[in-house]
């Protein structure tokens, strides 16, 4: 198993690292900009936070057939894991569309939503630091890392597709099948385990921390 992940690490350094780092940095900057904007646009951020919370609740109810507060811990875990798996898959598949770094736009939207939600909580007078530490950080650091890794895989595919279309006569490329096999391998070895862990923490631990400290 160590050899498998050592090989994946080499693939990460060669194919994903630059995209992973720049996506994370850019997304954090977007989050901070959105959050600080709430200082002067409180009403707007409160409305958007309420809309996001309602949309998320409706999505969970549609997936599970019941309201979030009626789900058991194991049901919550399974719903979150399944939903995040779909998101991770979609992000990677976006790389097949020949629009430059299209998968990165997904992550930008995710971090915008996070910035808006915490900005809205701040505008409502909530303790943002406690909310961040106890209801977000335990699972989100792992979950967002998985999503950014998915974006890196998607951008890797996207770069290949664009090169294939616009520069195929100037550069020799590996077969698409080999690239997709590598991408699937990375998804199975890295993205799925991270999303599993994140969903487990969110389903069984984050909810308890929120009830205790918020």
PENOR-V458064 format. One record per residue. N is the residue number from 0. PHI is phi in whole degrees, -180 to 180 (none if undefined). Layout:
{{N:PHI} {N:PHI}}
//
This chain:
{{0:none} {1:-60} {2:-64} {3:-63} {4:-77} {5:-64} {6:-66} {7:-65} {8:-64} {9:-65} {10:-64} {11:-59} {12:-63} {13:-80} {14:-111} {15:-119} {16:-57} {17:-61} {18:-64} {19:-60} {20:-66} {21:-67} {22:-64} {23:-64} {24:-63} {25:-61} {26:-68} {27:-63} {28:-61} {29:-61} {30:-58} {31:-65} {32:-63} {33:-63} {34:-64} {35:-67} {36:-65} {37:-67} {38:-63} {39:-113} {40:-133} {41:-60} {42:-61} {43:-61} {44:-70} {45:-64} {46:-63} {47:-68} {48:-64} {49:-63} {50:-67} {51:-65} {52:-63} {53:-66} {54:-64} {55:-63} {56:-64} {57:-66} {58:-63} {59:-65} {60:-64} {61:-69} {62:-71} {63:-94} {64:82} {65:-152} {66:-76} {67:-59} {68:-72} {69:-100} {70:-84} {71:-76} {72:-60} {73:-68} {74:-66} {75:-60} {76:-58} {77:-66} {78:-64} {79:-64} {80:-63} {81:-64} {82:-63} {83:-69} {84:-61} {85:-63} {86:-63} {87:-59} {88:-67} {89:-61} {90:-59} {91:-66} {92:-66} {93:-61} {94:-64} {95:-75} {96:-84} {97:-77} {98:-120} {99:-57} {100:52} {101:-56} {102:-58} {103:-65} {104:-64} {105:-62} {106:-63} {107:-58} {108:-65} {109:-62} {110:-73} {111:-62} {112:-62} {113:-63} {114:-61} {115:-65} {116:-62} {117:-70} {118:-64} {119:-65} {120:-62} {121:-63} {122:-64} {123:-80} {124:93} {125:-76} {126:-79} {127:-67} {128:-63} {129:-64} {130:-61} {131:-66} {132:-73} {133:-98} {134:-109} {135:-126} {136:-58} {137:-54} {138:-102} {139:-69} {140:-60} {141:-74} {142:-62} {143:-68} {144:-62} {145:-64} {146:-66} {147:-67} {148:-65} {149:-61} {150:-61} {151:-63} {152:-64} {153:-61} {154:-67} {155:-62} {156:-65} {157:-60} {158:-63} {159:-64} {160:-61} {161:-64} {162:-65} {163:-62} {164:-78} {165:-101} {166:-131} {167:-63} {168:-85} {169:-102} {170:-143} {171:-78} {172:-120} {173:-70} {174:-60} {175:-60} {176:-59} {177:-65} {178:-65} {179:-68} {180:-64} {181:-63} {182:-64} {183:-64} {184:-61} {185:-64} {186:-63} {187:-70} {188:-78} {189:-116} {190:-66} {191:-61} {192:-60} {193:-65} {194:-67} {195:-63} {196:-63} {197:-62} {198:-66} {199:-62} {200:-63} {201:-66} {202:-75} {203:-111} {204:-115} {205:-58} {206:-61} {207:-67} {208:-63} {209:-63} {210:-65} {211:-81} {212:-108} {213:-111}}
//
